[in-house]
Amino acid sequence: MTTLSATFTVQMSPGEQLPAAEGRFDLAKTWAGQIEGTSQGVMLTAGDPSSGSAGYVATETFEGTVDGRRGTLALQQLGAMDEGEPTLHYVIAPGSGTDELAGLTGSLTIGTVHDDGRHEVQLELT
């Protein structure tokens, strides 16, 4: 297994409401480190975050390099918070890679989120 380190910053803006979600947000990320590039996606939310219980799903398309290999791939997230306890499943969508990223699989872990909005990420390639 290979572990890569990177950071990203994210900009989120409310998107057009959809019937199956309480909230919709469009997102744009800029990646740096061993993952370099940009991604754009959509997040759908449900629940009551102010009470400590809520969830979201998100999908985004990344374009750039992963450990020096160029292409595109899709990233998918499933996040939940139950009475303040968070869980996150964040993966490369199988079969989504193109060019030099074809066949790439793995999962991401978000570490420290800095005051400036920068997220530290570890990618475990499988």
Number of C-alpha atoms within 10 A of each C-alpha: 6 9 14 15 16 17 21 22 17 15 12 15 12 12 14 9 12 10 6 10 14 13 17 22 17 17 19 18 19 17 23 17 16 18 25 21 19 20 22 19 18 19 22 20 19 16 17 12 15 8 11 15 16 18 19 19 19 19 21 22 20 25 21 17 21 23 14 12 15 19 17 22 26 20 23 20 19 16 15 22 18 14 11 13 9 13 12 16 14 20 20 24 20 15 13 16 22 15 11 14 21 16 14 17 18 17 18 21 15 16 11 12 14 10 7 7 12 15 17 19 20 17 22 16 15 10
